Amino acid sequence: MNKIWLVIKREYLTRVRNKTFLLSTFLFPIVIVAFIIGSVFLAMKSRNKSTIAVINDPGFLQKNLESDSSFLIFEFPKDVNSSNYEAKGYAGLLKVNPDTAAKKYVIESKKSLGIETMNYIENQVEKAIEYNMLQEKNIERKLLDSISNASKEAAKVTNELETGKEANNRLPYIIGFGCGIIIYITMFVFGAMVMRGVMEEKTSRIAEVIISSVKPFQLMMGKILGIAAVGLTQMMLWIILLLVLVNIIPLFVSSETLEQFQQIQEAQQQLPGGSNNTVALEMLKATDTFKTEVNWGIVITCFLFYFLGGYLFYASLFAAVGSVVNEDPQEAQSLMLPIMMPIVFGFIILSTSIENPDSPMAFWGSIIPFTSPIVMMGRIAKGVPEVVPWWQLFLSMAMLILGFVFTTWFAGKIYRTGILLYGKKPSWKEMIKWIRRS
């Protein structure tokens, strides 16, 4: 045990004192927060305010077309036509074509208005026609607006009654997706770090000197646990720095800016594929959701457990691959593929389990050790024990621990033979044969 501790200490101190570690630790949270704030301001700046002139109004467009003061305004000038609308400062011309055989409503513009602008104009024209048809049936606009507002309020009250508190789906989305993608990335990064460390020691023949005083299994465990300590240290510093930076975001982004940005998002949701800045908006709103009823003790504890458990589960396999690889990078990539595929598959399941945490795929994905570190965080974010019963959480943890024990034993058998093997490219089939050796 003392020898394992010496290897852990060496791996930890060597990597923590590295300049790359220090830069990545302190720059990563800053880059994330800068990305969030930058997404907001870029979305605000990239949205040009346009004015559309409407001519040949059949009589109901002026009463029913709704302008958006921050995005697009409809005006009804009398002295504008197809030849002078641009000179008078209009971005486009909406006119009613008297020829009913052709398209009745036509947009003229010498410059591209953009998909979002065209989509907004089409929706407003459709609404105006719908309102006009209803008004022809003696249904007033005020009555329609009151019914629409009443239905929204009724839906809101119903939602509050069902949940027993203000509905807030933003926080589970942020927690589940955020924790899942962090674990997904770090398993790749730190797993590959273990593999490269083993490869460097093997190719430089340092391993031959080390194992003369340390058993191969002790060397492997020391490297895995040492790099795990590095990852855990970095993760704790990231959490602390992100919490600090997220709480100072309101100093840089005003509530008025957030409200305007939300209006942009609602308009963009009508486009095919939705908005690309939704995650940034949700994370900005997270500054208010920290005050809601969230069991942060369970969330943080489970995150640290699955972060560490997932790393230990896969790191031993990465170490086994590093022990059999010589100097050919393509050889390492071919052997890594069976290890990487379950990690990628787990992230795919995560994207669906956040929306449907009770589905069979989400359940099994959170129980099987190959995907549970990523998938379970998406389900835990929805609530424990409301969505994830205690027995499922404990079963998932137990399976991950058993999986780590198995992969460590499995990798140890490969490691003790592969670390001294040179000039040969073994396959997974051959490595499995090494397990049978006593």
C-alpha positions in Angstrom: 0.0 0.0 0.0 2.9 2.3 0.8 4.2 1.9 -2.8 0.9 2.7 -4.3 0.8 5.9 -2.2 4.2 6.9 -3.5 3.0 6.5 -7.1 -0.2 8.5 -6.3 1.9 11.2 -4.8 4.3 11.4 -7.7 1.5 11.5 -10.3 -0.5 14.1 -8.4 2.3 16.6 -7.6 3.8 16.3 -11.1 0.5 17.2 -12.8 -0.8 19.8 -10.4 2.4 21.8 -10.6 2.2 21.8 -14.4 1.4 25.2 -16.0 -1.1 23.5 -18.3 -3.1 22.3 -15.3 -3.1 25.8 -13.7 -4.2 27.5 -16.9 -7.0 25.1 -17.8 -8.3 25.2 -14.2 -8.7 28.9 -14.0 -9.4 29.7 -17.7 -12.2 27.1 -18.2 -14.8 28.7 -15.9 -14.0 32.2 -17.3 -14.4 30.9 -20.9 -17.8 29.3 -20.0 -19.1 32.5 -18.5 -17.7 34.6 -21.3 -19.5 32.3 -23.8 -22.8 32.8 -22.0 -22.5 36.6 -21.9 -21.1 36.7 -25.4 -24.0 34.6 -26.8 -26.5 37.1 -25.3 -24.8 40.2 -26.7 -24.1 38.6 -30.1 -27.7 37.6 -30.4 -28.8 41.2 -29.5 -26.4 42.8 -31.9 -27.0 40.5 -34.8 -30.8 41.2 -34.7 -31.4 44.2 -37.0 -34.5 46.3 -36.5 -36.5 46.5 -39.7 -39.5 48.6 -40.9 -41.9 47.1 -43.5 -44.2 49.3 -45.5 -47.7 47.9 -46.2 -49.6 49.1 -49.2 -52.9 48.1 -50.8 -54.3 47.3 -47.4 -57.7 45.6 -47.9 -58.9 47.2 -44.7 -58.0 44.8 -41.9 -54.2 44.6 -41.9 -53.6 47.9 -40.2 -56.0 46.9 -37.4 -54.6 43.4 -36.9 -50.9 43.3 -37.8 -48.8 43.4 -34.7 -45.4 45.1 -34.7 -42.4 44.1 -32.5 -40.7 47.4 -31.4 -37.4 45.6 -30.9 -37.4 43.6 -34.1 -39.9 44.5 -36.9 -42.4 47.4 -37.4 -45.3 47.6 -39.8 -46.1 51.0 -41.2 -48.9 52.1 -43.6 -47.7 55.0 -45.7 -49.7 56.5 -48.5 -46.9 57.7 -50.8 -44.8 54.5 -51.0 -44.6 52.1 -53.9 -42.3 49.5 -55.4 -40.0 52.1 -56.9 -39.3 54.4 -53.8 -39.8 52.3 -50.7 -36.0 51.8 -50.2 -35.3 55.5 -50.7 -37.8 56.3 -47.9 -36.0 54.0 -45.5 -38.1 50.8 -45.6 -36.4 47.4 -45.6 -39.2 45.8 -47.5 -42.6 46.2 -49.0 -45.7 44.1 -48.1 -48.4 44.6 -50.7 -51.7 42.9 -51.5 -51.8 41.6 -55.1 -55.2 42.4 -56.7 -54.6 39.5 -59.1 -56.2 36.6 -57.1 -54.8 34.0 -59.5 -51.3 34.8 -58.2 -50.1 34.9 -54.6 -52.3 37.5 -52.8 -49.6 38.8 -50.4 -46.2 39.7 -51.8 -43.0 40.8 -50.1 -40.6 42.9 -52.1 -37.1 43.5 -50.9 -33.8 44.3 -52.7 -31.9 42.8 -49.8 -32.5 39.4 -48.1 -34.7 39.9 -45.0 -33.7 36.7 -43.4 -35.6 33.6 -42.5 -36.6 34.9 -39.1 -38.1 38.1 -40.5 -40.0 36.4 -43.3 -41.3 33.9 -40.8 -42.5 36.7 -38.5 -44.3 38.5 -41.4 -46.0 35.3 -42.6 -47.2 34.5 -39.1 -48.5 38.0 -38.5 -50.4 38.0 -41.9 -51.9 34.6 -41.0 -53.1 35.9 -37.7 -54.5 39.1 -39.2 -56.5 37.0 -41.8 -57.7 34.7 -39.0 -58.8 37.7 -36.8 -60.6 39.3 -39.8 -62.5 36.1 -40.5 -63.6 35.8 -36.9 -64.6 39.5 -36.8 -66.7 38.9 -39.9 -68.6 36.4 -37.7 -69.2 39.2 -35.2 -66.4 38.1 -32.8 -64.6 41.1 -31.6 -60.8 41.4 -31.3 -60.9 42.3 -27.7 -62.9 39.2 -26.9 -60.3 37.1 -28.8 -57.5 38.7 -26.8 -59.2 38.2 -23.5 -59.9 34.5 -24.3 -56.2 34.0 -25.3 -55.0 35.7 -22.1 -57.4 33.8 -19.9 -56.4 30.5 -21.4 -52.7 31.3 -20.7 -53.5 32.2 -17.1 -55.6 29.1 -16.7 -52.8 26.9 -18.0 -50.4 28.6 -15.6 -52.6 28.1 -12.6 -53.2 24.5 -13.6 -49.5 23.9 -13.8 -48.9 25.4 -10.4 -51.6 23.3 -8.9 -50.2 20.1 -10.4 -46.6 20.8 -9.2 -47.5 22.4 -5.9 -44.9 25.2 -6.6 -43.9 27.4 -9.5 -43.1 25.4 -12.5 -39.4 25.5 -13.3 -38.0 23.2 -15.8 -34.9 25.2 -16.5 -32.9 24.0 -13.5 -33.2 20.2 -14.1 -32.2 20.8 -17.7 -29.1 22.8 -16.7 -28.1 20.4 -13.9 -28.6 17.2 -15.9 -27.1 18.4 -19.2 -24.3 20.3 -17.5 -23.2 17.5 -15.2 -23.6 14.9 -17.9 -21.5 16.7 -20.4 -18.8 17.5 -17.8 -18.5 13.8 -16.9 -18.6 12.9 -20.5 -15.7 15.2 -21.4 -13.6 14.5 -18.3 -13.8 10.7 -18.8 -12.3 11.2 -22.2 -9.7 13.7 -21.0 -8.5 12.0 -17.9 -8.9 8.5 -19.3 -6.7 9.5 -22.3 -4.3 11.1 -19.8 -3.9 7.8 -18.0 -3.3 6.0 -21.3 -0.7 8.5 -22.5 1.1 8.3 -19.2 1.3 4.5 -19.4 2.4 4.7 -23.0 5.2 7.2 -22.3 6.6 5.1 -19.5 6.5 2.0 -21.6 8.0 3.5 -24.8 10.8 5.3 -22.8 11.5 2.0 -20.9 10.9 3.7 -17.5 8.3 1.1 -16.7 11.0 -1.6 -16.7 12.9 0.2 -14.0 9.8 1.0 -11.9 8.3 -2.5 -11.9 11.6 -3.8 -10.5 10.5 -2.4 -7.2 6.8 -2.0 -7.7 4.3 -4.6 -8.9 2.6 -3.8 -12.2 -0.8 -3.8 -10.5 0.4 -1.3 -7.9 1.8 0.9 -10.6 -1.4 0.9 -12.5 -3.6 1.6 -9.4 -1.2 4.4 -8.4 -1.4 6.1 -11.7 -5.2 5.8 -11.9 -5.8 7.1 -8.3 -3.2 9.8 -8.7 -4.8 11.2 -11.9 -8.2 10.8 -10.2 -7.1 13.0 -7.4 -5.9 15.6 -10.0 -9.3 15.4 -11.7 -11.2 15.7 -8.5 -9.1 18.7 -7.4 -9.7 20.4 -10.8 -13.4 19.7 -10.7 -13.9 21.1 -7.2 -12.0 24.3 -8.2 -14.2 24.5 -11.4 -17.4 24.2 -9.3 -16.3 26.9 -6.9 -15.2 29.3 -9.6 -18.3 28.7 -11.7 -20.6 29.4 -8.7 -18.7 32.6 -8.0 -18.8 33.8 -11.6 -22.5 32.8 -12.2 -23.5 34.9 -9.2 -21.7 38.0 -10.5 -23.3 37.7 -14.0 -26.1 40.1 -13.1 -23.4 42.8 -12.6 -22.7 42.5 -16.4 -26.2 41.6 -17.8 -29.2 43.6 -16.8 -32.7 42.2 -16.3 -33.9 44.3 -19.2 -31.3 42.7 -21.5 -32.5 39.2 -20.4 -36.1 40.1 -21.1 -35.3 41.4 -24.5 -33.1 38.3 -25.2 -36.0 36.1 -24.1 -38.3 37.8 -26.6 -35.7 37.0 -29.3 -35.7 33.4 -28.2 -39.5 33.1 -28.4 -39.5 34.5 -31.9 -36.6 32.2 -33.0 -38.4 29.1 -31.6 -40.8 29.4 -34.5 -38.0 28.7 -36.9 -37.1 25.2 -38.0 -34.7 23.7 -35.5 -35.5 26.4 -32.9 -32.8 28.6 -31.3 -29.1 28.0 -30.9 -28.9 30.3 -27.9 -31.4 28.6 -25.6 -28.8 26.9 -23.4 -27.1 30.3 -22.9 -30.4 31.9 -21.9 -31.3 29.0 -19.5 -27.9 29.2 -17.8 -28.3 33.0 -17.4 -31.7 32.4 -15.7 -30.0 29.9 -13.4 -28.9 32.8 -11.2 -32.5 33.0 -10.0 -33.2 29.3 -9.8 -30.5 28.7 -7.1 -33.2 30.1 -4.7 -35.7 27.4 -5.5 -36.2 24.2 -3.6 -33.3 22.0 -4.8 -31.6 19.4 -2.7 -28.1 20.5 -3.6 -26.6 18.0 -1.1 -27.9 15.1 -3.2 -27.0 16.7 -6.5 -23.4 17.6 -5.6 -22.8 14.3 -3.7 -24.1 12.2 -6.7 -22.1 14.3 -9.2 -18.9 13.7 -7.3 -19.6 10.0 -6.9 -20.5 9.5 -10.6 -17.6 11.7 -11.7 -15.1 9.7 -9.7 -16.8 6.3 -10.2 -17.1 6.8 -14.0 -13.5 7.9 -14.2 -12.3 4.8 -12.2 -14.4 2.5 -14.2 -13.0 3.7 -17.6 -9.4 4.7 -16.5 -8.4 1.1 -15.8 -9.5 0.2 -19.3 -7.5 3.1 -20.8 -4.5 2.0 -18.7 -4.8 -1.5 -20.1 -4.9 -0.1 -23.7 -1.8 2.1 -22.9 0.1 -0.9 -21.6 -0.2 -2.8 -24.9 0.4 0.1 -27.3 3.9 0.8 -28.6 4.5 4.0 -30.6 1.8 3.8 -33.2 -1.1 6.3 -32.6 -3.4 4.4 -35.0 -2.9 1.3 -32.9 -4.1 3.1 -29.8 -7.2 4.5 -31.7 -8.3 1.1 -32.9 -8.0 -0.4 -29.4 -9.8 2.7 -27.8 -12.9 2.4 -30.1 -14.7 -0.3 -28.0 -14.1 1.8 -24.9 -15.2 5.1 -26.4 -18.4 3.8 -27.9 -20.3 3.2 -24.6 -19.3 6.7 -23.5 -20.7 8.3 -26.6 -23.8 6.1 -26.4 -24.3 7.3 -22.8 -24.3 10.9 -23.9 -26.9 10.1 -26.6 -29.2 8.5 -24.0 -28.7 11.5 -21.7 -30.2 13.8 -24.3 -33.4 11.8 -24.2 -33.5 10.9 -20.5 -33.6 14.6 -19.5 -36.9 14.9 -21.3 -38.2 11.4 -20.4 -36.5 10.3 -17.1 -38.9 7.4 -16.6 -38.5 5.7 -20.0 -37.0 2.2 -20.0 -33.9 3.4 -21.9 -33.3 6.1 -19.3 -33.7 3.4 -16.5 -31.3 0.9 -18.0 -28.9 3.6 -19.1 -28.7 4.7 -15.5 -28.1 1.2 -14.1 -25.6 -0.3 -16.5 -22.1 0.9 -15.4 -20.9 1.7 -18.9 -23.5 4.6 -19.2 -24.7 5.3 -15.7 -22.2 8.0 -14.8 -23.6 10.2 -17.6 -27.3 9.1 -17.7 -28.1 9.1 -14.0 -27.2 12.8 -13.5 -29.9 13.6 -16.1 -32.5 11.7 -14.1 -31.3 12.9 -10.6 -31.8 16.5 -11.7 -35.5 15.8 -12.0 -35.7 14.9 -8.3 -34.9 12.2 -5.8 -37.1 10.2 -4.8 -39.8 11.9 -6.9 -38.4 10.7 -10.2 -35.5 8.4 -9.2 -36.5 6.1 -6.3 -33.8 5.5 -3.7 -33.6 1.8 -4.7 -32.7 2.8 -8.2 -30.1 5.3 -7.1 -28.5 2.7 -4.7 -28.6 0.0 -7.3 -26.9 2.2 -9.8 -24.2 3.1 -7.4 -23.6 -0.5 -6.4 -23.4 -1.6 -10.0 -20.9 1.1 -10.7 -18.7 0.0 -7.8 -18.9 -3.6 -8.9 -18.1 -2.6 -12.4 -15.0 -0.7 -11.2 -13.8 -3.8 -9.3 -14.3 -5.9 -12.4 -12.7 -3.6 -14.9 -9.7 -3.1 -12.4 -9.2 -6.9 -12.2 -9.7 -7.2 -15.9 -7.3 -4.4 -16.8 -4.7 -5.6 -14.2 -4.4 -8.9 -15.9 -3.8 -7.2 -19.2 -1.5 -4.6 -17.7 1.0 -7.0 -16.1 1.7 -8.7 -19.4 1.3 -5.8 -21.8 3.6 -3.3 -20.0 6.6 -5.5 -20.8 5.5 -6.5 -24.3 7.3 -4.8 -27.2 7.2 -5.1 -31.0 3.8 -6.8 -31.2 0.3 -5.5 -31.9 -2.1 -7.6 -29.8 -5.8 -7.7 -30.4 -8.6 -7.7 -27.9 -9.0 -11.4 -28.5 -5.4 -12.1 -27.5 -5.6 -9.8 -24.5 -8.6 -11.7 -23.2 -6.5 -14.8 -23.3 -4.0 -13.2 -20.9 -6.7 -13.0 -18.3 -6.7 -16.8 -18.0 -3.1 -16.8 -17.0 -2.5 -17.2 -13.3 
